[in-house]
Amino acid sequence: MKPQWSTQPDLAKNEQKLFEKVCLLCLMEMTFRREATERHIAFTEIAKETTLPVDQIELLVMKALSQGLVKGRIDEVGQCVMVTWVQPRVLDTQQLITMTKKIDAWCHSVQDMELMIEKRAGEILTY
């Protein structure tokens, strides 16, 4: 895409900002694609997806946190980030399908938990 936007003076002038926004969007998308219980993301993984050097990943995550795009915490020693929430945005058809599957899996998980509680309710109530 660089050849196309380099012909536009405004885009060429703000190339670094555009790249930063794409990297932030990439981080959001990486988070969205993962299950809520699997959102520990290594700096090296983020670096691979964003093409940023690993030493710039912490700053990227700090920007995403400060702008409210994601919520979570950074483990600098472990070189990973735990994302607990990602800013909702417009979803394409594939993302809607993924979201539907996640909701179905969650519903099944809740139903399984309900059945387990029903089976063990007698044990709990007799103590």
ABEGO torsion letter per residue (X at the ends): XAAAAAABAAAAAAAAAAAAAAAAAAAAAAAAABBAAAABBBAAAAAAAAGBBAAAAAAAAAAAAAAGABBEBBBAAAGBBBBABBBBBBBBAAAAAAAAAAAAAAAAAAAAAAAAAAAAAAAAAAX
